């Protein structure tokens, strides 16, 4: 007679729920614990304006989007490939949720919403026998997998055959990703790279005249560079700095610089020479002429005007092609879409089990990997959840 393993999943986000699903499919007796009153809170917030499940681009390119401190690239790619973007779409389809690939390659549910998918997913898990214990905040774990929870002021202690940590990172703490687990694992001697903001805005000190004329305005169709890395897209000028896809994706490149900064090419489809030629015989007010001949947006004009009076077409063209913006710091982790850092790879075996805590596995954003927005974050959570859900048995 086969004795079934009792498995605790701590964290009811996409990584934890997927781990619960796979573990239950493979015969495990699964209980999901979460500090919040319900499951998938960050998942729902992420899907508020359209749930970007994954990305439909070529898989080799997809895999290149990930980085991290000492990330074991070959093994990481194997983990992702075991449950890839095609498998994720098929999984959603089995829940009755159709998906489509947008022109950006981002994959969305046909109704764009996260709530219907999450609701059907939870129903499926309950049908499979998965139990849920909410309002159970993780407090501690022993080396023989005895876990202590705080259940509304009452201490609850349980022992399990396997435990899967799926705590998430440190962003959007109101949804449950508080990062408090770092203290517990550090106390147990497990190395954790400090959590920091990722996919977030950056601060700079704007001159008052820029904010007067350009706060809230977009910088469209620009190319942004940090070090040797370049991204195309759109940024928004905010009172504290800049927000938008390019600067989110350049986060790790900016952090690697001795002094954080970016350069912006406001007219990437033109060379300096072409811009100069378009000006013809410019009048004394060069910036006014450039606004007309180069079709500069109000936000770009405000930035250029803050740098003083322009007397040379050549220098103005060079500035338009390579405008340096010094940065002071990333926005707080609380505002970030995701976080970098996490459990270091040297602490994990190929099964994503903690070497110092046999039978305890880690999945999702709490691992030391980083990726841009666009479906890569959720995909890695699903893939690592699938991996540990099978390996924990």
C-alpha positions in Angstrom: 0.0 0.0 0.0 1.5 3.3 -1.1 1.8 6.0 1.6 1.0 9.4 0.2 3.2 12.3 1.0 1.9 15.3 2.8 3.0 18.5 1.1 2.8 22.1 2.3 2.8 24.9 -0.3 3.4 28.3 1.4 2.3 31.1 -0.8 -0.9 31.1 -2.9 0.5 33.0 -5.9 0.9 31.5 -9.4 4.1 29.6 -8.5 2.5 28.1 -5.4 -0.8 27.2 -7.0 0.9 25.6 -10.0 3.1 23.6 -7.6 0.0 22.5 -5.7 -1.6 21.4 -9.0 1.3 19.3 -10.2 1.9 17.8 -6.8 -1.7 16.8 -6.5 -1.8 15.4 -10.0 1.1 13.2 -9.0 -0.5 11.8 -5.9 0.5 14.2 -3.2 -1.8 15.3 -0.3 -1.5 19.1 -0.7 -2.3 22.0 1.6 -1.7 25.6 0.5 -1.0 28.2 3.2 -1.2 31.9 2.7 -1.0 34.9 5.1 -3.8 36.7 3.2 -7.6 35.8 3.3 -7.6 34.6 -0.3 -5.4 33.3 -3.1 -3.7 35.0 -6.0 -3.9 38.6 -4.8 -0.8 39.8 -6.7 -1.9 37.7 -9.7 -5.2 39.7 -9.7 -3.4 43.1 -9.4 -1.1 42.1 -12.3 -4.1 41.4 -14.4 -6.1 44.5 -13.5 -5.5 46.1 -16.9 -5.0 42.9 -18.9 -3.4 39.7 -17.7 -0.1 39.2 -19.6 0.3 35.4 -19.1 3.4 34.8 -21.2 5.0 35.9 -24.5 4.7 34.2 -27.9 8.1 35.1 -29.3 10.7 32.6 -30.5 11.6 30.4 -27.6 15.4 30.9 -27.9 14.9 34.7 -27.7 12.4 34.2 -24.9 15.0 32.3 -22.8 17.6 35.1 -23.4 15.4 37.6 -21.4 16.4 36.1 -18.0 19.4 37.1 -15.9 20.5 36.8 -12.3 23.4 36.5 -10.0 25.2 33.2 -11.0 22.0 32.1 -12.8 22.6 28.5 -13.9 21.5 29.3 -17.5 21.5 25.8 -18.9 19.5 24.3 -16.0 17.3 27.4 -15.8 16.4 27.0 -19.5 15.6 23.4 -18.9 13.2 24.3 -16.0 11.5 26.9 -18.2 11.3 24.5 -21.2 9.6 21.8 -19.2 6.6 24.0 -18.9 7.0 26.6 -21.7 4.8 29.3 -23.2 3.0 26.8 -25.4 2.3 24.5 -22.4 1.0 27.5 -20.4 -1.5 28.5 -23.1 -2.7 24.9 -23.4 -3.1 24.8 -19.6 -5.2 27.9 -19.7 -7.3 26.4 -22.5 -8.0 23.3 -20.4 -9.5 25.7 -17.8 -11.7 27.0 -20.6 -9.7 30.2 -20.9 -8.8 31.0 -24.5 -5.7 33.1 -25.2 -4.3 35.1 -28.1 -1.0 36.6 -29.1 -1.0 40.4 -29.4 1.1 42.3 -32.0 3.7 42.9 -29.3 3.9 39.0 -28.8 2.4 39.3 -25.4 -0.1 36.6 -24.6 -3.5 37.5 -23.0 -6.7 35.7 -22.1 -9.3 36.5 -24.7 -11.3 38.4 -22.1 -8.1 40.0 -20.8 -9.0 39.4 -17.1 -7.3 37.5 -14.4 -10.3 36.8 -12.1 -12.1 34.2 -14.3 -8.9 32.2 -14.8 -8.1 32.3 -11.1 -11.6 31.3 -10.1 -11.6 28.3 -12.4 -8.1 27.3 -11.2 -9.1 27.4 -7.6 -12.2 25.3 -8.3 -10.0 22.7 -10.1 -7.6 22.5 -7.2 -10.3 22.0 -4.7 -11.8 19.3 -6.9 -8.4 17.6 -6.9 -8.4 17.6 -3.1 -6.1 20.5 -2.5 -6.9 22.2 0.8 -6.4 25.9 1.6 -5.5 27.4 4.9 -5.7 31.2 4.7 -4.6 33.8 7.3 -1.7 31.6 8.1 1.5 33.7 8.2 4.7 31.7 7.9 7.0 32.2 11.0 9.6 29.5 11.1 10.7 26.1 9.9 13.0 23.5 11.4 15.4 21.1 9.6 12.9 18.3 10.0 10.2 20.4 8.2 8.2 21.4 11.2 6.5 24.7 10.2 5.2 27.4 12.5 2.4 29.7 11.4 0.6 32.6 13.0 -3.1 32.2 12.5 -4.7 35.4 13.7 -2.6 35.5 16.8 -2.6 31.8 17.5 0.5 29.6 16.9 0.0 26.7 14.6 2.7 24.0 14.2 2.6 21.4 11.5 5.1 18.8 10.1 5.2 17.8 6.5 7.0 15.3 4.2 7.8 18.1 1.8 7.5 21.9 1.9 7.5 24.3 -1.0 8.3 27.9 -0.4 6.5 30.2 -2.9 6.7 33.5 -1.0 7.2 35.8 -3.9 9.6 38.7 -3.9 9.4 42.1 -2.1 7.2 44.2 -4.4 3.5 45.1 -3.8 3.7 44.0 -0.2 -0.1 44.7 0.3 -0.7 41.6 -1.8 1.4 39.4 0.5 4.9 39.7 -1.0 6.4 41.2 2.1 9.9 39.6 1.9 9.7 38.8 5.6 10.9 35.2 4.7 14.4 36.6 4.0 15.0 37.1 7.8 14.0 33.5 8.6 16.1 31.9 5.9 19.1 34.1 6.7 18.9 33.1 10.3 19.0 29.4 9.2 22.3 30.2 7.3 20.8 30.3 3.8 22.4 32.9 1.6 19.9 35.4 0.1 20.8 38.2 -2.3 19.1 41.3 -0.9 15.8 42.1 -2.6 15.7 45.2 -4.7 13.3 47.0 -7.0 13.1 45.7 -10.6 10.9 46.8 -13.5 10.5 50.2 -11.8 10.8 53.9 -12.5 14.0 55.8 -11.7 14.4 59.2 -10.1 16.2 62.3 -11.4 16.2 65.9 -10.4 14.2 67.8 -13.0 14.5 71.5 -13.3 11.2 73.3 -12.3 10.7 74.5 -15.9 10.6 71.0 -17.2 7.9 69.9 -14.7 5.9 73.0 -15.4 5.7 72.2 -19.1 6.2 68.4 -19.3 5.1 66.5 -16.2 2.9 63.6 -17.2 3.8 63.9 -20.9 5.2 61.1 -22.9 8.5 60.8 -24.7 7.4 58.6 -27.7 9.4 56.5 -30.2 12.7 57.0 -28.4 15.8 54.8 -28.0 17.2 54.6 -24.4 20.7 53.4 -23.6 22.4 52.4 -20.4 26.0 51.3 -20.8 26.0 48.9 -23.8 22.3 48.0 -23.6 19.6 49.7 -25.6 15.8 49.6 -25.6 13.2 51.2 -27.8 9.8 52.5 -26.6 8.1 55.2 -24.6 8.8 57.0 -21.3 6.7 59.2 -19.1 8.0 62.3 -17.3 7.0 62.2 -13.7 7.6 64.7 -10.9 10.3 62.4 -9.5 11.8 61.1 -12.7 10.9 58.6 -15.5 8.6 55.6 -15.8 8.1 53.3 -18.8 9.0 50.0 -20.5 12.5 51.0 -21.7 13.8 52.1 -18.3 12.1 49.1 -16.6 14.0 46.8 -18.9 17.3 48.6 -18.5 17.2 48.3 -14.7 20.0 45.9 -14.2 22.2 47.7 -16.8 21.6 51.0 -15.0 22.5 49.4 -11.6 25.8 48.1 -13.1 27.0 51.6 -14.0 29.4 53.5 -11.7 27.0 56.4 -11.8 23.4 55.6 -12.8 22.4 57.4 -16.0 20.7 56.9 -19.3 21.1 58.5 -22.7 18.1 59.1 -24.9 17.9 59.3 -28.7 14.8 61.4 -29.4 15.0 60.9 -33.2 16.3 57.3 -33.7 15.3 57.2 -37.4 17.5 60.2 -38.3 21.3 60.7 -38.2 22.9 63.9 -36.9 23.7 64.9 -40.5 20.1 64.4 -41.6 18.8 66.5 -38.8 21.2 69.3 -39.6 20.2 69.2 -43.3 16.5 69.3 -42.4 17.1 72.6 -40.5 18.3 74.4 -43.7 19.0 78.1 -43.0 17.9 78.2 -39.4 16.8 81.4 -37.7 18.2 82.6 -34.4 15.7 80.7 -32.3 17.2 77.3 -33.1 15.0 75.3 -30.6 11.8 76.8 -32.0 13.0 75.9 -35.6 14.0 72.4 -34.5 10.6 71.9 -32.9 9.1 72.5 -36.3 11.6 70.9 -38.7 12.4 67.9 -36.5 8.8 67.5 -35.1 9.9 67.5 -31.5 7.3 66.8 -28.8 6.6 69.4 -26.1 8.3 67.1 -23.5 11.5 66.9 -25.6 11.4 70.7 -26.1 11.1 71.2 -22.4 14.1 69.1 -21.7 16.2 70.7 -24.4 15.1 74.2 -23.3 16.3 73.5 -19.7 19.8 73.1 -20.9 20.2 76.8 -21.9 20.2 78.7 -25.2 21.2 76.8 -28.2 23.4 78.6 -30.6 24.7 75.7 -32.7 22.6 73.4 -34.9 25.3 70.8 -34.7 25.3 70.8 -30.9 21.5 70.8 -30.7 21.4 67.8 -33.1 24.0 65.9 -31.1 21.9 66.6 -27.9 18.8 65.3 -29.6 20.6 62.1 -30.6 22.3 61.6 -27.3 20.7 63.4 -24.4 22.2 62.4 -21.1 19.9 62.0 -18.1 21.6 61.5 -14.8 19.7 59.3 -12.3 19.7 59.2 -8.6 18.1 56.0 -7.6 15.4 53.4 -8.4 11.9 54.0 -7.1 11.1 52.1 -3.8 10.6 48.4 -4.0 7.0 48.8 -2.8 6.2 50.5 -6.1 8.1 48.1 -8.3 6.4 45.6 -10.6 8.8 42.9 -9.5 12.0 42.5 -7.4 15.5 41.3 -8.1 17.6 39.2 -5.7 16.4 36.2 -3.7 17.6 32.7 -2.6 21.1 32.3 -4.1 21.7 29.4 -6.6 24.5 27.9 -4.6 21.9 27.1 -1.9 19.8 25.0 -4.3 20.2 21.6 -6.0 18.9 20.8 -9.5 15.5 20.1 -8.0 15.3 23.6 -6.5 15.6 22.0 -3.1 17.5 23.8 -0.4 20.7 21.9 0.3 20.6 22.9 4.0 16.9 22.0 4.4 16.3 18.6 2.7 12.7 18.3 1.5 12.2 22.1 1.3 11.9 23.6 -2.2 11.7 27.1 -3.6 9.8 28.5 -6.6 8.8 31.7 -8.2 10.1 35.2 -7.6 11.9 34.4 -4.4 14.6 32.8 -6.5 17.5 35.0 -7.6 16.4 35.7 -11.2 15.2 38.8 -13.0 13.2 39.4 -16.2 11.5 42.3 -17.9 7.7 42.7 -18.1 6.0 41.2 -21.1 4.9 37.8 -19.8 8.4 36.6 -18.7 7.7 37.1 -14.9 4.6 35.0 -14.8 6.0 32.3 -17.1 8.9 31.7 -14.8 6.6 31.5 -11.8 4.5 28.9 -13.6 7.5 27.0 -14.8 9.3 26.8 -11.5 6.1 25.9 -9.7 5.6 23.0 -12.2 9.2 21.9 -11.6 9.1 21.7 -7.8 5.5 20.3 -7.8 6.9 17.2 -9.4 10.3 17.1 -7.8 9.0 17.3 -4.2 7.4 13.9 -4.3 
